[in-house]
Amino acid sequence: CAFRNQPILRVESALERRVLKALSADAACIALATQPVTIQWVWRGALRRYTPDILAMFDVLPDRWHASGMERSTLIEVKPDRFYVEDDLWRERIRIIRVALGIPLMRLPSAQEVLL
């Protein structure tokens, strides 16, 4: 997947590629990165490791992205609805990303949410 003035972005699925294309089509989106960071932390006595799919950065955040919970810099997990993550683990990922990086983590179960 290509983005303006950046090297080719590697993707792990067709859904991830569609989400990247939708984001890159928005003129307000100034940067995209795939597999941008890996966070490690201890939770419930076990070492956890997590790598979100996409980092999206916007010059000015359009209302439609803001309404979905995005901020000017947002980490995105792209997974279809059938991919299950325990609610408490997902909430912990959201919390640890916010604490460690100061930005939100959101999940897009389908590309349709991005295309709205």
Secondary structure, 3 states (H helix, E strand, C coil): CCCCCCCCCCCCCHHHHHHHHHHHCCCCEEEEEECCCCEEEEECCEEEEECCCEEEEECCCCHHHHHCCCCCEEEEEECCCCCCCCHHHHHHHHHHHHHHHCCCEEEECCHHHHHC
